[in-house]
């Protein structure tokens, strides 16, 4: 699901109708870490896999999960490069004047 820039990416994970379409493992960045979210997804059979923050205790992670988490970082880097090459930059304009200035 693609969310607008002003909506938290974790918001759709609160809806039971959205969770019904997800199964298996869900990979995210450090911003997804939260005990409540982890437990809610785990009950529904979804394993949330993220990197740990520097002040967190280490947790056991399988080698395959570690490799997939590294692949996620590579995919994000490639997507960023493609956006730079194609000069596709998304910005939210709150005022029409700023939209025109950015357009010029």
Secondary structure as UniProt FT lines:
FT   TURN            5..6
FT   TURN            9..10
FT   HELIX           11..14
FT   HELIX           16..19
FT   TURN            20..21
FT   STRAND          24..27
FT   HELIX           30..32
FT   HELIX           35..43
FT   TURN            44..45
FT   STRAND          46..49
FT   TURN            54..55
FT   HELIX           63..85
FT   TURN            86..87
FT   HELIX           96..103
//
